[in-house]
Structures are given as structure tokens and as C-alpha cells.
């Protein structure tokens, strides 16, 4: 073993390391960019999930945008009102009201929906939707392969035994990522509704009722019982589909009770109602109003 040769190699590598360090240190000082200290403060106020719901690639990026005045203090959808208030305080801006929303699924089909063929390809709703429009006979229904579940950064969605994504409104931040990932999200299969929305309509089909019933036994049949029973004029059948007006809805449950298809569920942050358990339960779920009536 030539010790002199080894010593020369070690010396040469050490010299190269020293020269490189000096060059990098000089470059770092010369090209140093001052960062507004408010950026760090805003980053600290944000959730740090880097979910991208704000349209920026990371929480740091949206913090830079807020400090630069490119985006408003309430740009973080996932953070909600508390984060918007904290960011506004850091920026010295007036508190800005933020409409809190959560995601809701507009389909109750699952294993009750007719399938026109057996799909055996990539387990993805987006992939199957490209194959002849998907395996469901209903063009508006949930395919059920879990793209939304995998995309949710807050673990708020779970596929159930029916093959439907069940959304936990307690965990849901309303970021809208699942809506964008769902190939039928733009058809309002998944949509953002007010956080306090007390009920949700579980059918999104737009075809004629006869064809709709042939495609799924859980569809809205436009019978208008919900419309007639609602004491607050909060639900109407429009284009053969029940539509809820959340500004009027009080969550009395009259529509849930009379729906023959059980395609209206209690939802949101209702006192005494677990929205996850109520998903698909229809009028069978126990509610404060029902308990009081039975007593």
C-alpha cells in the first residue's frame, strides 16, 4: 500500500472541499435575498399541510403570496376562519369573513347502482371513466374506486361496504381537492356545501326519471314529497331533481322522513347527529327531534 499516494489523494480532496466551501459561502453572501419576516410568521399561522387547495404548491408559497399582496389573507381554505383571522392580524389587515364549507357526496348508489360491465383495469375512477364513460349505467353516479379517498390530505374520506366514499364533516376542511380529483366532480357528484348544511341530497342524476330508476334503486324519483312536506320552503324539485336551499333549511328532517327512496341524509355538524353514521340511514337515524317526539 502506497501511503504517500493515499496522503496526496486525501490532501487533494481536502483542498477541493475547502475551495468549494469558500466559493459557495461567497456566492451565498453575494446572492442572498432578504425574506420579509412576516413570511415566516404567516407560515407559522398556516396549517402546514401543503395541500395545494389555495392554488399554490406549498404553505410557504402562499405565505409569500399573501405578504406580496398577490393573494388575500383568507387564501387558506383548509385553515378556515381562525387561520384567516390570524393571518390578517399578522398582515395588519382587517379581519375578513370566510365562508366555511365542507364536501358532500351527491350519490347514494354504490351497490344499488346498475353496472353495464365489469371493470378490471387500473383501480382508479379517472381511469375507468375513460373507458366507455365508466362501468356505471348512471353517468352521474359514483364509480367507487376511491380516487377521492386517496387524494384527501386530511383523512376525511373512507370507502364503505357499499362502495361509496363517506365524508367525515368533522375532519373535512373544505379544501376541494377531492372535488378536483373526482372525474365527475364537475358534475357535482362531489361539491362544497356550507359547513352548517343540515341535510344533503344523495342523488345527482339528470336524466329522465324512468331511465334513472332503471339505473339505480336509490335515485330521486321527483315525487315532490320532500317539497310538499318542508315547512320552510327550503327544498324544491328542479329539473326532476330535489335541490336544497341551505339559506332556508333548518334541518327539521321533514324531507328525510318522507323521502321514499331514502336519498336525503342528515349531514354537517348537527348537534346529536353523527353524519358518518347517518350516511345512507335515511329516516332511521336517531335525531334530537325524533327522540323528543317519541318521548
KOLTOR-205485 format. One record per residue: x, y, z of N, C-alpha, C in turn. Coordinates in Angstrom, 1 decimal. Example, Ala and Ser with C-alpha at 12.3 -4.5 7.8 and 13.67 -1.06 7.14 Angstrom:
% KOLTOR-205485
VOFI    n_c1    n_c2    n_c3   ca_c1   ca_c2   ca_c3    c_c1    c_c2    c_c3
VOFI    13.2    -5.7     7.8    12.3    -4.5     7.8    13.2    -3.3     7.8
VOFI    12.8    -2.2     7.1    13.7    -1.1     7.1    12.9     0.0     7.9
//
This chain:
% KOLTOR-205485
VOFI    n_c1    n_c2    n_c3   ca_c1   ca_c2   ca_c3    c_c1    c_c2    c_c3
VOFI     0.9    -1.2     0.0     0.0     0.0     0.0     0.9     1.2     0.0
VOFI     0.7     2.1    -0.9     1.5     3.3    -1.0     0.9     4.4    -0.2
VOFI     1.4     4.7     1.0     0.9     5.6     1.9     1.0     7.1     1.4
VOFI     2.1     7.3     0.7     2.3     8.7     0.1     1.2     9.0    -0.9
VOFI     0.8     8.0    -1.7    -0.2     8.2    -2.7    -1.6     8.5    -2.0
VOFI    -1.8     7.7    -1.0    -3.1     7.9    -0.2    -3.1     9.3     0.4
VOFI    -2.0     9.8     1.0    -1.9    11.1     1.6    -2.1    12.2     0.6
VOFI    -1.6    12.0    -0.6    -1.8    13.0    -1.7    -3.2    13.1    -2.1
VOFI    -3.9    11.9    -2.2    -5.3    11.9    -2.6    -6.2    12.6    -1.5
VOFI    -5.9    12.3    -0.2    -6.6    12.9     0.8    -6.4    14.4     0.9
VOFI    -5.2    14.8     0.7    -4.9    16.3     0.6    -5.6    17.0    -0.5
VOFI    -5.6    16.3    -1.7    -6.2    16.9    -2.9    -7.7    17.1    -2.7
VOFI    -8.3    16.0    -2.1    -9.8    16.1    -1.9   -10.1    17.2    -0.8
VOFI    -9.3    17.3     0.2    -9.5    18.3     1.2    -9.4    19.7     0.7
VOFI    -8.4    19.9    -0.2    -8.2    21.2    -0.8    -9.4    21.5    -1.7
VOFI    -9.9    20.6    -2.5   -11.0    20.8    -3.3   -12.2    21.2    -2.5
VOFI   -12.4    20.5    -1.3   -13.5    20.7    -0.4   -13.5    22.1     0.1
VOFI   -12.3    22.6     0.5   -12.1    23.9     1.1   -12.4    25.0     0.0
VOFI   -11.9    24.8    -1.2   -12.1    25.8    -2.2   -13.6    25.8    -2.6
VOFI   -14.3    24.7    -2.7   -15.7    24.6    -3.0   -16.5    25.3    -1.9
VOFI   -16.2    25.1    -0.6   -16.9    25.7     0.5   -16.7    27.2     0.5
VOFI   -15.5    27.7     0.1   -15.3    29.1     0.1   -16.1    29.7    -1.1
VOFI   -16.2    29.0    -2.2   -16.9    29.6    -3.3   -18.4    29.6    -3.0
VOFI   -18.9    28.6    -2.4   -20.4    28.5    -2.0   -20.7    29.6    -1.0
VOFI   -19.8    29.7     0.0   -20.1    30.7     1.0   -20.1    32.1     0.5
VOFI   -19.2    32.4    -0.5   -19.1    33.7    -1.1   -20.4    34.0    -1.9
VOFI   -20.8    32.9    -2.7   -22.0    33.0    -3.5   -23.2    33.2    -2.7
VOFI   -23.3    32.5    -1.5   -24.5    32.7    -0.7   -24.6    34.1    -0.1
VOFI   -23.5    34.7     0.2   -23.5    36.1     0.7   -23.8    37.1    -0.4
VOFI   -23.2    36.8    -1.6   -23.4    37.7    -2.7   -24.9    37.7    -3.2
VOFI   -25.4    36.5    -3.3   -26.8    36.4    -3.9   -27.9    36.2    -2.8
VOFI   -27.5    36.5    -1.6   -28.5    36.4    -0.5   -29.7    37.3    -0.8
VOFI   -30.9    36.8    -0.6   -32.1    37.6    -0.8   -32.8    37.7     0.6
VOFI   -33.1    38.9     0.9   -33.8    39.2     2.2   -35.2    38.7     2.1
VOFI   -35.6    38.0     3.2   -37.0    37.5     3.2   -37.8    38.3     4.3
VOFI   -38.9    38.8     3.9   -39.7    39.5     4.8   -40.1    38.6     6.0
VOFI   -39.8    39.1     7.2   -40.0    38.3     8.4   -41.5    37.9     8.6
VOFI   -42.4    38.6     7.9   -43.8    38.3     8.0   -44.1    37.0     7.3
VOFI   -43.3    36.6     6.3   -43.5    35.3     5.6   -43.4    34.2     6.6
VOFI   -42.4    34.2     7.5   -42.2    33.2     8.5   -43.4    33.2     9.5
VOFI   -43.9    34.3     9.8   -45.0    34.4    10.8   -46.2    33.9    10.1
VOFI   -46.5    34.2     8.9   -47.6    33.6     8.2   -47.6    32.1     8.0
VOFI   -46.4    31.6     7.7   -46.2    30.2     7.6   -46.5    29.5     8.9
VOFI   -46.1    30.1    10.0   -46.4    29.6    11.3   -47.9    29.5    11.6
VOFI   -48.7    30.5    11.0   -50.1    30.5    11.3   -50.9    29.5    10.4
VOFI   -50.3    29.1     9.3   -50.9    28.2     8.4   -50.9    26.8     8.9
VOFI   -51.8    25.9     8.4   -51.8    24.5     8.9   -50.5    23.7     8.6
VOFI   -49.8    24.0     7.5   -48.6    23.3     7.2   -48.9    22.0     6.5
VOFI   -50.1    21.8     6.0   -50.4    20.5     5.3   -49.9    20.5     3.8
VOFI   -49.6    21.7     3.3   -49.2    21.8     1.9   -50.1    21.1     0.9
VOFI   -51.4    21.3     1.2   -52.5    20.5     0.4   -52.7    21.1    -1.0
VOFI   -52.3    22.3    -1.2   -52.5    22.9    -2.5   -53.9    23.4    -2.8
VOFI   -54.8    23.4    -1.9   -56.1    23.9    -2.1   -56.2    25.4    -2.4
VOFI   -55.2    26.1    -2.0   -55.1    27.6    -2.3   -54.7    27.9    -3.7
VOFI   -54.2    26.9    -4.4   -53.7    27.1    -5.7   -52.2    27.3    -5.8
VOFI   -51.6    27.3    -4.6   -50.1    27.4    -4.5   -49.5    26.0    -4.1
VOFI   -48.2    25.8    -4.5   -47.7    24.4    -4.3   -47.4    24.1    -2.8
VOFI   -47.3    25.1    -2.0   -47.0    24.8    -0.6   -47.5    26.0     0.3
VOFI   -47.5    25.7     1.6   -47.9    26.8     2.6   -46.9    28.0     2.5
VOFI   -45.6    27.7     2.3   -44.6    28.7     2.2   -44.9    29.6     1.0
VOFI   -45.3    29.0    -0.1   -45.5    29.7    -1.3   -46.7    30.6    -1.2
VOFI   -47.8    30.2    -0.5   -49.0    31.0    -0.3   -48.7    32.1     0.7
VOFI   -47.8    31.8     1.7   -47.3    32.9     2.6   -46.6    34.0     1.9
VOFI   -45.8    33.6     1.0   -45.1    34.6     0.1   -46.1    35.4    -0.7
VOFI   -47.1    34.8    -1.2   -48.1    35.5    -2.0   -48.9    36.4    -1.2
VOFI   -49.2    36.0     0.1   -50.0    36.9     1.0   -49.2    38.1     1.3
VOFI   -47.9    37.9     1.7   -47.1    39.1     2.1   -46.9    40.0     0.9
VOFI   -46.8    39.4    -0.3   -46.6    40.2    -1.5   -47.9    40.9    -2.0
VOFI   -49.0    40.6    -1.4   -50.3    41.2    -1.7   -50.9    40.5    -3.0
VOFI   -50.4    39.4    -3.4   -50.9    38.7    -4.6   -52.1    37.9    -4.3
VOFI   -52.3    37.4    -3.0   -53.5    36.7    -2.6   -54.0    37.2    -1.3
VOFI   -55.3    37.1    -1.0   -55.8    37.7     0.2   -55.5    36.9     1.4
VOFI   -55.6    37.4     2.6   -55.3    36.7     3.9   -56.1    35.5     4.1
VOFI   -57.3    35.4     3.5   -58.1    34.2     3.7   -57.9    33.1     2.5
VOFI   -56.7    33.2     1.9   -56.4    32.2     0.8   -56.4    30.8     1.3
VOFI   -56.1    30.5     2.5   -56.0    29.1     3.0   -57.4    28.6     3.3
VOFI   -57.9    27.8     2.4   -59.3    27.3     2.5   -59.3    26.3     3.6
VOFI   -58.3    25.5     3.7   -58.2    24.4     4.7   -58.2    24.9     6.1
VOFI   -57.6    26.1     6.3   -57.4    26.6     7.7   -58.7    27.2     8.3
VOFI   -59.6    27.6     7.4   -60.8    28.2     7.9   -60.7    29.6     8.5
VOFI   -61.7    30.0     9.2   -61.8    31.4     9.7   -60.7    31.7    10.7
VOFI   -60.3    30.7    11.6   -59.3    31.0    12.6   -58.0    31.3    12.0
VOFI   -57.6    30.6    10.9   -56.3    30.9    10.2   -56.4    32.2     9.5
VOFI   -57.5    32.5     8.9   -57.7    33.7     8.1   -57.6    34.9     9.1
VOFI   -58.2    34.8    10.3   -58.0    35.9    11.3   -56.6    36.1    11.8
VOFI   -55.9    34.9    12.0   -54.5    35.0    12.4   -53.6    35.6    11.4
VOFI   -53.8    35.3    10.1   -53.0    35.8     9.0   -53.3    37.3     8.8
VOFI   -54.6    37.7     8.9   -55.0    39.1     8.8   -54.3    39.9     9.9
VOFI   -54.3    39.4    11.1   -53.6    40.1    12.2   -52.1    40.3    12.0
VOFI   -51.5    39.3    11.4   -50.0    39.4    11.1   -49.8    40.5    10.0
VOFI   -50.7    40.5     9.1   -50.6    41.5     8.0   -51.1    42.9     8.3
VOFI   -51.7    43.0     9.5   -52.3    44.3     9.8   -53.5    44.6     9.0
VOFI   -54.2    43.6     8.5   -55.3    43.9     7.7   -56.6    43.7     8.5
VOFI   -57.7    44.2     8.0   -59.0    44.0     8.6   -59.4    42.5     8.5
VOFI   -60.0    42.0     9.6   -60.5    40.6     9.6   -61.4    40.4     8.4
VOFI   -61.2    39.3     7.7   -62.0    39.0     6.5   -62.9    37.8     6.8
VOFI   -64.1    37.9     6.6   -65.0    36.8     6.8   -64.8    35.7     5.8
VOFI   -64.8    34.4     6.2   -64.6    33.3     5.3   -65.7    32.3     5.5
VOFI   -66.3    32.0     4.3   -67.4    31.1     4.3   -66.9    29.7     4.5
VOFI   -67.2    29.0     5.6   -66.7    27.7     5.9   -67.6    26.7     5.1
VOFI   -66.9    25.8     4.4   -67.6    24.8     3.6   -67.0    23.4     3.9
VOFI   -67.8    22.4     3.6   -67.3    21.0     3.6   -67.8    20.3     2.3
VOFI   -67.2    19.2     2.1   -67.6    18.5     0.9   -68.7    17.5     1.1
VOFI   -69.6    17.4     0.2   -70.7    16.4     0.3   -70.8    15.6    -1.0
VOFI   -71.2    14.3    -0.8   -71.3    13.4    -1.9   -72.8    13.4    -2.4
VOFI   -73.0    13.6    -3.7   -74.4    13.6    -4.2   -74.7    12.3    -4.9
VOFI   -74.5    11.2    -4.2   -74.9     9.9    -4.8   -75.1     8.9    -3.7
VOFI   -76.1     8.1    -3.8   -76.4     7.1    -2.8   -76.4     5.7    -3.5
VOFI   -75.9     5.6    -4.7   -76.0     4.4    -5.4   -75.2     3.2    -4.9
VOFI   -73.9     3.3    -5.1   -73.0     2.2    -4.6   -73.4     0.9    -5.1
VOFI   -73.6    -0.1    -4.2   -74.0    -1.4    -4.7   -75.5    -1.5    -5.2
VOFI   -76.2    -0.4    -5.1   -77.6    -0.4    -5.6   -77.6     0.2    -7.0
VOFI   -76.5     0.6    -7.6   -76.4     1.1    -8.9   -76.1     0.0    -9.9
VOFI   -76.7     0.1   -11.1   -76.6    -0.9   -12.1   -75.2    -0.6   -12.8
VOFI   -74.5    -1.7   -13.1   -73.2    -1.6   -13.8   -73.4    -2.3   -15.2
VOFI   -72.9    -1.6   -16.2   -73.1    -2.2   -17.6   -72.0    -3.1   -18.0
VOFI   -70.9    -3.1   -17.2   -69.8    -4.1   -17.5   -68.9    -4.1   -16.2
VOFI   -68.2    -5.2   -16.1   -67.2    -5.4   -15.0   -65.9    -4.8   -15.4
VOFI   -65.5    -3.8   -14.6   -64.2    -3.2   -14.9   -63.1    -3.9   -14.1
VOFI   -62.0    -4.2   -14.8   -60.9    -5.0   -14.2   -59.6    -4.3   -14.5
VOFI   -59.6    -3.0   -14.8   -58.4    -2.3   -15.1   -57.7    -1.6   -13.9
VOFI   -57.0    -0.6   -14.1   -56.4     0.2   -13.0   -57.5     0.6   -12.0
VOFI   -57.3     0.4   -10.7   -58.3     0.7    -9.7   -58.3     2.2    -9.5
VOFI   -58.9     2.9   -10.5   -59.0     4.4   -10.4   -60.3     4.8   -11.1
VOFI   -61.0     5.7   -10.5   -62.2     6.3   -11.1   -61.9     7.0   -12.4
VOFI   -60.8     7.8   -12.4   -60.4     8.5   -13.5   -60.1     7.6   -14.7
VOFI   -59.4     6.5   -14.4   -59.0     5.6   -15.5   -60.3     4.9   -16.0
VOFI   -61.1     4.4   -15.1   -62.3     3.7   -15.6   -63.3     4.6   -16.3
VOFI   -63.3     5.9   -15.9   -64.2     6.8   -16.5   -63.9     7.0   -18.0
VOFI   -62.6     6.8   -18.3   -62.1     7.0   -19.7   -62.5     5.8   -20.6
VOFI   -62.9     4.7   -20.0   -63.3     3.5   -20.7   -64.8     3.5   -20.9
VOFI   -65.2     4.0   -22.1   -66.7     4.0   -22.4   -67.5     4.7   -21.4
VOFI   -66.9     5.7   -20.7   -67.7     6.5   -19.8   -67.8     5.9   -18.4
VOFI   -67.1     4.8   -18.2   -67.2     4.2   -16.8   -68.2     3.0   -16.8
VOFI   -68.1     2.2   -15.8   -68.9     1.0   -15.7   -70.3     1.2   -15.2
VOFI   -70.6     2.4   -14.7   -72.0     2.6   -14.2   -73.0     2.9   -15.3
VOFI   -74.2     2.5   -15.2   -75.2     2.8   -16.1   -75.6     4.3   -16.0
VOFI   -75.5     4.8   -14.7   -75.8     6.2   -14.4   -74.5     7.0   -14.7
VOFI   -74.6     8.0   -15.6   -73.5     8.8   -16.0   -73.1     9.9   -14.9
VOFI   -73.9    10.0   -13.9   -73.7    11.0   -12.8   -73.3    10.3   -11.5
VOFI   -73.3     9.0   -11.4   -73.1     8.3   -10.2   -71.6     8.1    -9.8
VOFI   -71.4     7.7    -8.6   -70.1     7.5    -8.0   -69.6     6.1    -8.5
VOFI   -68.4     6.1    -9.2   -67.8     4.9    -9.7   -67.3     4.0    -8.5
VOFI   -66.8     4.7    -7.5   -66.5     4.0    -6.2   -65.1     3.3    -6.2
VOFI   -64.1     3.8    -6.9   -62.8     3.2    -6.8   -61.8     4.0    -6.0
VOFI   -62.3     5.1    -5.3   -61.6     5.7    -4.2   -60.5     6.7    -4.6
VOFI   -60.6     7.4    -5.7   -59.7     8.5    -6.1   -59.8     9.6    -5.0
VOFI   -61.0     9.9    -4.6   -61.2    11.0    -3.6   -60.6    10.6    -2.3
VOFI   -60.7     9.3    -1.9   -60.1     8.9    -0.6   -58.6     9.0    -0.6
VOFI   -58.0     8.6    -1.7   -56.5     8.7    -1.8   -56.0    10.1    -1.9
VOFI   -56.9    11.0    -2.5   -56.4    12.4    -2.7   -56.6    13.2    -1.4
VOFI   -57.5    12.9    -0.5   -57.8    13.7     0.7   -56.5    13.8     1.6
VOFI   -56.0    15.0     1.8   -54.8    15.1     2.7   -55.2    15.1     4.2
VOFI   -56.4    15.1     4.5   -56.9    15.2     5.9   -57.6    14.0     6.4
VOFI   -57.5    12.9     5.6   -58.0    11.6     6.1   -59.5    11.7     6.4
VOFI   -60.2    12.5     5.6   -61.6    12.8     5.9   -62.6    11.9     5.1
VOFI   -62.1    11.0     4.3   -62.9    10.2     3.4   -62.5     8.7     3.5
VOFI   -63.6     7.9     3.7   -63.4     6.5     3.8   -64.4     5.8     2.9
VOFI   -63.9     4.8     2.1   -64.8     4.0     1.2   -65.5     3.0     2.1
VOFI   -66.8     2.8     2.0   -67.6     1.9     2.9   -68.0     0.6     2.1
VOFI   -68.7    -0.2     2.8   -69.1    -1.5     2.2   -70.0    -1.4     1.0
VOFI   -70.6    -0.2     0.8   -71.5     0.0    -0.4   -70.7     0.4    -1.6
VOFI   -69.4     0.7    -1.4   -68.6     1.2    -2.5   -68.7     2.7    -2.7
VOFI   -69.1     3.4    -1.6   -69.3     4.9    -1.6   -68.3     5.5    -0.7
VOFI   -67.8     6.7    -1.1   -67.0     7.5    -0.2   -67.8     8.2     0.9
VOFI   -67.5     7.9     2.2   -68.2     8.5     3.3   -67.3     9.6     3.8
VOFI   -67.8    10.9     3.8   -67.1    12.0     4.2   -67.4    12.4     5.7
VOFI   -66.3    12.5     6.4   -66.5    12.9     7.8   -66.4    14.5     7.9
VOFI   -67.5    15.1     8.2   -67.5    16.6     8.2   -66.7    17.2     9.3
VOFI   -66.4    16.4    10.3   -65.5    16.9    11.4   -64.1    17.1    10.9
VOFI   -63.6    16.1    10.1   -62.3    16.2     9.6   -62.1    17.0     8.3
VOFI   -63.2    17.1     7.5   -63.2    17.7     6.2   -62.9    19.2     6.4
VOFI   -62.0    19.8     5.7   -61.7    21.2     5.8   -62.3    22.0     4.6
VOFI   -62.9    21.3     3.7   -63.4    22.0     2.5   -62.4    22.5     1.5
VOFI   -61.3    21.8     1.5   -60.2    22.2     0.6   -60.5    22.0    -0.9
VOFI   -61.4    21.1    -1.2   -61.9    20.9    -2.5   -61.0    20.0    -3.4
VOFI   -60.0    19.4    -2.8   -59.1    18.6    -3.6   -59.8    17.3    -4.1
VOFI   -60.7    16.7    -3.3   -61.4    15.6    -3.7   -62.3    15.9    -4.9
VOFI   -62.9    17.1    -4.9   -63.8    17.5    -6.0   -63.0    17.6    -7.3
VOFI   -61.8    18.1    -7.2   -61.0    18.2    -8.4   -60.5    16.9    -8.9
VOFI   -60.2    15.9    -8.0   -59.7    14.6    -8.3   -60.8    13.7    -8.9
VOFI   -62.0    13.9    -8.5   -63.1    13.1    -8.9   -63.4    13.4   -10.4
VOFI   -63.4    12.4   -11.3   -63.7    12.6   -12.7   -65.1    13.2   -12.9
VOFI   -66.0    13.0   -11.9   -67.3    13.5   -12.1   -67.6    14.7   -11.1
VOFI   -66.5    15.2   -10.5   -66.7    16.3    -9.6   -67.3    17.5   -10.2
VOFI   -67.0    17.8   -11.5   -67.6    19.0   -12.1   -69.1    18.7   -12.4
VOFI   -69.5    17.5   -12.3   -71.0    17.2   -12.4   -71.7    17.2   -11.1
VOFI   -71.0    17.8   -10.1   -71.4    18.0    -8.7   -71.7    16.7    -8.0
VOFI   -71.0    15.6    -8.5   -71.1    14.4    -7.7   -70.5    14.6    -6.3
VOFI   -69.4    15.3    -6.3   -68.8    15.9    -5.0   -68.9    17.4    -5.1
VOFI   -69.4    18.0    -4.1   -69.5    19.5    -4.2   -69.3    20.1    -2.8
VOFI   -68.9    21.3    -2.7   -68.7    22.0    -1.5   -70.0    22.7    -1.1
VOFI   -70.4    22.4     0.1   -71.7    23.0     0.7   -71.3    23.7     2.0
VOFI   -72.2    24.5     2.5   -72.0    25.2     3.7   -71.7    24.2     4.9
VOFI   -70.7    24.6     5.7   -70.3    23.7     6.8   -71.5    23.4     7.7
VOFI   -72.5    24.3     7.8   -73.6    24.1     8.7   -74.8    23.4     7.9
VOFI   -74.6    22.9     6.7   -75.6    22.3     5.9   -76.2    21.1     6.7
VOFI   -77.5    21.2     7.1   -78.0    20.1     8.0   -78.4    18.8     7.2
VOFI   -78.7    18.9     5.9   -79.0    17.8     5.1   -78.3    17.8     3.8
VOFI   -78.3    16.6     3.1   -77.6    16.6     1.8   -78.4    15.6     0.9
VOFI   -78.5    16.0    -0.3   -79.3    15.2    -1.3   -78.3    14.2    -1.9
VOFI   -78.7    12.9    -1.9   -77.8    11.9    -2.3   -78.1    11.4    -3.7
VOFI   -78.6    12.2    -4.6   -78.8    11.9    -6.0   -78.4    13.0    -6.8
VOFI   -77.7    12.7    -7.9   -77.2    13.8    -8.8   -77.6    13.5   -10.3
VOFI   -78.5    12.5   -10.5   -78.8    12.1   -11.9   -79.6    13.2   -12.6
VOFI   -79.4    13.4   -13.8   -80.0    14.5   -14.6   -80.9    13.9   -15.7
VOFI   -80.9    12.6   -15.9   -81.7    12.0   -17.0   -83.2    11.9   -16.5
VOFI   -84.0    11.4   -17.4   -85.4    11.3   -17.1   -85.6    10.2   -16.0
VOFI   -86.7    10.4   -15.2   -86.9     9.5   -14.0   -87.0     8.1   -14.4
VOFI   -87.6     7.7   -15.5   -87.8     6.3   -15.9   -86.4     5.7   -16.1
VOFI   -85.5     6.4   -16.8   -84.2     5.9   -17.1   -83.4     5.9   -15.8
VOFI   -83.6     6.9   -15.0   -82.9     7.0   -13.7   -83.2     5.8   -12.8
VOFI   -84.5     5.4   -12.7   -84.9     4.3   -11.9   -84.3     3.0   -12.4
VOFI   -84.2     2.9   -13.7   -83.6     1.7   -14.3   -82.1     1.5   -14.0
VOFI   -81.5     2.7   -13.7   -80.0     2.7   -13.5   -79.7     2.5   -12.0
VOFI   -80.6     2.9   -11.1   -80.3     2.9    -9.7   -81.5     2.9    -8.8
VOFI   -81.6     2.0    -7.8   -82.8     1.9    -7.0   -82.7     3.0    -5.9
VOFI   -81.6     3.8    -5.8   -81.5     4.8    -4.7   -81.7     6.2    -5.3
VOFI   -82.2     6.3    -6.5   -82.3     7.6    -7.1   -83.5     8.5    -6.6
VOFI   -83.4     9.8    -6.9   -84.5    10.7    -6.6   -85.5    10.4    -7.7
VOFI   -86.8    10.2    -7.4   -87.8     9.9    -8.4   -88.7    11.2    -8.6
VOFI   -88.3    12.3    -8.1   -89.0    13.6    -8.3   -90.5    13.5    -7.9
VOFI   -90.7    12.8    -6.8   -92.1    12.7    -6.3   -92.7    13.9    -5.7
VOFI   -91.8    14.8    -5.3   -92.1    16.1    -4.6   -92.6    16.0    -3.2
VOFI   -92.5    14.8    -2.6   -93.0    14.7    -1.2   -92.2    15.6    -0.3
VOFI   -90.9    15.6    -0.6   -90.0    16.5     0.3   -90.4    18.0     0.1
VOFI   -90.7    18.4    -1.1   -91.1    19.7    -1.4   -92.4    20.1    -0.6
VOFI   -93.3    19.2    -0.7   -94.6    19.5    -0.1   -94.6    19.5     1.5
VOFI   -93.7    18.6     2.0   -93.6    18.5     3.5   -92.7    19.5     4.2
VOFI   -91.9    20.1     3.4   -90.9    21.1     4.0   -91.7    22.3     4.5
VOFI   -91.6    22.6     5.8   -92.4    23.8     6.3   -91.6    25.1     6.1
VOFI   -90.4    25.1     5.6   -89.6    26.3     5.4   -89.4    26.6     3.9
VOFI   -90.0    25.9     3.0   -89.9    26.2     1.6   -88.4    26.1     1.2
VOFI   -87.7    25.1     1.8   -86.2    25.0     1.6   -85.8    24.0     0.6
VOFI   -86.7    23.2     0.0   -86.4    22.2    -0.9   -87.4    22.2    -2.1
VOFI   -86.9    22.1    -3.3   -87.8    22.2    -4.5   -87.2    21.2    -5.5
VOFI   -88.1    20.6    -6.2   -87.8    19.7    -7.3   -87.6    20.6    -8.6
VOFI   -86.3    20.7    -9.0   -86.0    21.5   -10.2   -85.4    20.5   -11.2
VOFI   -85.9    20.6   -12.4   -85.5    19.7   -13.5   -85.5    18.2   -13.0
VOFI   -86.6    17.9   -12.3   -86.8    16.5   -11.9   -85.8    16.0   -10.9
VOFI   -85.2    16.9   -10.1   -84.3    16.6    -9.1   -84.4    17.5    -7.9
VOFI   -84.5    16.9    -6.6   -84.7    17.8    -5.4   -83.4    18.6    -5.2
VOFI   -83.6    19.9    -4.9   -82.5    20.8    -4.7   -82.7    21.5    -3.4
VOFI   -81.7    21.5    -2.5   -81.9    22.1    -1.2   -81.4    23.6    -1.2
VOFI   -82.2    24.5    -0.6   -81.8    25.9    -0.4   -81.3    26.0     1.0
VOFI   -79.9    26.0     1.2   -79.3    26.0     2.5   -79.5    27.3     3.3
VOFI   -79.9    28.3     2.6   -80.2    29.6     3.3   -81.5    29.5     4.1
VOFI   -82.4    28.6     3.6   -83.7    28.4     4.3   -83.8    27.2     5.1
VOFI   -83.0    26.2     4.8   -83.1    24.9     5.5   -82.7    25.0     7.0
VOFI   -83.6    24.4     7.9   -83.3    24.5     9.3   -82.9    23.1     9.8
VOFI   -83.0    22.1     9.0   -82.7    20.7     9.4   -83.7    20.1    10.2
VOFI   -85.0    20.4    10.0   -86.1    19.9    10.8   -86.2    18.4    10.5
VOFI   -85.8    17.9     9.3   -85.8    16.5     9.0   -87.1    16.0     8.3
VOFI   -88.0    16.9     8.0   -89.3    16.5     7.4   -89.1    15.8     6.1
VOFI   -88.1    16.4     5.3   -87.8    15.8     4.0   -87.2    14.4     4.1
VOFI   -86.3    14.3     5.1   -85.7    13.0     5.3   -86.7    11.9     5.7
VOFI   -87.7    12.3     6.5   -88.7    11.4     6.9   -89.6    10.9     5.8
VOFI   -90.0    11.7     4.9   -91.0    11.4     3.8   -90.3    10.8     2.6
VOFI   -89.0    11.0     2.4   -88.4    10.5     1.1   -88.6     9.0     1.0
VOFI   -89.3     8.5     0.0   -89.5     7.1    -0.2   -88.2     6.4    -0.6
VOFI   -87.3     7.1    -1.2   -86.1     6.5    -1.7   -84.9     6.5    -0.7
VOFI   -85.1     7.2     0.4   -84.1     7.4     1.4   -82.8     8.0     0.8
VOFI   -83.0     9.0    -0.1   -81.9     9.6    -0.7   -81.6    11.0    -0.2
VOFI   -82.1    11.3     1.0   -81.8    12.6     1.7   -81.3    12.2     3.1
VOFI   -80.1    12.6     3.4   -79.5    12.3     4.7   -79.3    13.5     5.5
VOFI   -79.2    13.3     6.9   -78.8    14.4     7.7   -77.3    14.5     7.5
VOFI   -76.8    15.7     7.7   -75.4    16.0     7.4   -74.8    17.1     8.2
VOFI   -73.6    17.5     8.0   -73.0    18.6     8.6   -72.7    18.4    10.1
VOFI   -72.6    19.5    10.8   -72.2    19.5    12.2   -73.5    19.6    13.1
VOFI   -74.5    18.8    12.8   -75.7    18.8    13.6   -75.5    18.3    15.0
VOFI   -76.1    19.0    16.0   -76.0    18.5    17.4   -76.7    17.2    17.5
VOFI   -76.1    16.2    18.1   -76.8    14.9    18.3   -76.8    14.0    17.1
VOFI   -76.2    14.4    16.0   -76.3    13.5    14.8   -74.8    13.3    14.3
VOFI   -74.5    12.0    14.2   -73.2    11.7    13.6   -73.4    11.5    12.1
VOFI   -72.9    12.4    11.4   -73.1    12.5     9.9   -72.6    11.2     9.2
VOFI   -71.5    10.6     9.8   -70.9     9.4     9.2   -71.9     8.2     9.4
VOFI   -72.5     8.1    10.6   -73.5     7.0    10.8   -74.8     7.3    10.1
VOFI   -75.1     8.6     9.9   -76.4     8.9     9.2   -76.3     8.7     7.7
VOFI   -75.1     8.6     7.1   -74.9     8.4     5.7   -75.6     7.1     5.2
VOFI   -76.7     7.3     4.5   -77.4     6.1     4.0   -78.5     5.6     4.9
VOFI   -78.6     6.1     6.1   -79.5     5.6     7.1   -80.9     6.2     6.8
VOFI   -81.0     7.3     6.1   -82.3     7.9     5.8   -83.1     8.2     7.1
VOFI   -84.4     8.0     7.2   -85.1     8.4     8.4   -84.9     7.5     9.6
VOFI   -84.1     6.5     9.4   -83.9     5.5    10.6   -82.9     6.1    11.6
VOFI   -82.2     7.1    11.3   -81.2     7.7    12.2   -81.9     8.4    13.3
VOFI   -81.4     8.3    14.5   -82.0     9.0    15.7   -81.5    10.4    15.7
VOFI   -82.5    11.3    15.8   -82.2    12.8    15.8   -82.8    13.3    17.1
VOFI   -82.4    14.5    17.6   -83.0    15.1    18.7   -84.5    15.3    18.6
VOFI   -84.9    15.7    17.3   -86.3    16.0    17.1   -87.1    14.7    17.2
VOFI   -86.5    13.6    16.7   -87.3    12.3    16.7   -87.3    11.8    18.2
VOFI   -86.2    11.9    18.9   -86.2    11.5    20.3   -87.2    12.2    21.1
VOFI   -87.3    13.5    20.9   -88.3    14.3    21.6   -89.7    13.9    21.3
VOFI   -89.9    13.6    20.0   -91.3    13.2    19.5   -91.7    11.9    20.1
VOFI   -90.7    11.0    20.2   -91.0     9.6    20.7   -91.3     9.7    22.2
VOFI   -90.6    10.6    22.9   -90.7    10.8    24.3   -92.1    11.3    24.7
//
